[in-house]
Amino acid sequence: MAEVKVKLFANLREAAGTPELPLSGEKVIDVLLSLTDKYPALKYVIFEKGDEKSEILILCGSINILINGNNIRHLEGLETLLKDSDEIGILPPVSGG
């Protein structure tokens, strides 16, 4: 199991009350589930439910998750394997003018 640093931005940081925290997991999904167990308010900011009858969680389309600066959408998605000292950035949509 990899020990990683998770960095939270914008409203995710505010909801968790911290800009970063250490978590562990084999894959990105493991770390995200640990994060949402620790901070339940983040669950439906990061995930959306798939099928109404199912408990399958799908990454919210507007959330970007980066591993060492690389978007997981260009890797193996939620199944991307992690290694010790990886840095995961979770970025919600941001607007401004």
C-alpha atoms as one frame of an Amber mdcrd trajectory, in Angstrom:
protein
   0.000   0.000   0.000   1.409   3.382  -0.995   1.690   6.333   1.359   0.687
   9.465  -0.574   0.093  13.152   0.059  -3.361  14.420  -0.900  -3.679  18.150
  -1.632  -7.137  19.710  -1.584  -8.075  22.932  -3.332 -10.857  25.553  -3.131
 -14.135  24.328  -1.576 -12.664  20.866  -0.919 -10.017  22.456   1.289 -12.681
  24.454   3.113 -14.926  21.410   3.647 -12.067  19.310   5.025 -10.516  22.150
   7.020  -7.030  21.268   5.777  -5.041  21.908   2.598  -3.327  18.507   2.593
  -3.156  15.198   4.420  -1.370  11.864   4.185  -3.404   8.831   3.138  -2.606
   5.369   1.883  -3.973   3.088  -0.798  -3.026   0.804  -3.634  -5.080   2.709
  -6.225  -6.557   6.186  -6.606 -10.038   4.884  -5.736  -8.724   3.516  -2.418
  -7.328   6.909  -1.433 -10.504   8.735  -2.482 -12.668   6.342  -0.466 -10.424
   6.857   2.575 -10.698  10.607   2.079 -14.497  10.545   1.849 -14.738   8.229
   4.863 -12.708  10.753   6.851 -14.594  13.762   5.416 -18.106  12.600   4.401
 -19.040  16.075   3.148 -16.637  15.537   0.244 -18.272  12.330  -1.018 -20.793
  13.851  -3.424 -18.498  16.693  -4.388 -15.952  14.166  -5.687 -18.322  11.367
  -6.733 -21.722  11.066  -8.310 -23.898   8.000  -8.047 -24.093   5.857 -11.147
 -27.296   3.870 -11.305 -30.055   4.674  -8.784 -30.191   1.006  -7.762 -26.444
   0.664  -7.455 -23.937   1.948  -4.959 -21.308   2.349  -7.665 -19.583   5.703
  -7.440 -18.388   7.569 -10.520 -15.902  10.416 -10.467 -17.770  13.686 -10.893
 -17.119  15.022 -14.389 -16.061  18.437 -13.145 -13.442  17.160 -10.680  -9.851
  16.831 -11.805  -7.505  14.486 -10.006  -3.810  14.795 -10.705  -1.049  12.413
  -9.704   2.278  14.220  -9.724   0.729  16.708 -12.154  -0.785  14.097 -14.525
  -4.559  13.905 -14.857  -5.837  10.415 -14.021  -8.150  10.648 -17.045  -4.972
  10.232 -19.146  -3.739   7.343 -16.994  -5.837   4.440 -15.699  -8.527   6.598
 -14.112  -9.635   5.565 -10.622  -7.736   2.283 -11.056  -4.370   4.060 -11.427
  -1.795   2.378  -9.205   0.031   4.513  -6.668   3.541   4.428  -5.269   5.025
   5.845  -2.099   5.490   9.619  -2.111   3.033  10.255  -4.970   1.212  13.548
  -4.652  -2.500  13.601  -5.477  -4.132  16.943  -6.191  -7.934  17.136  -6.164
  -9.258  20.185  -7.980 -12.916  21.164  -8.134 -14.232  23.356 -10.936 -13.209
  26.970 -10.463 -14.744  29.947 -12.155 -13.851  33.545 -12.138 -13.500  36.541
 -14.275
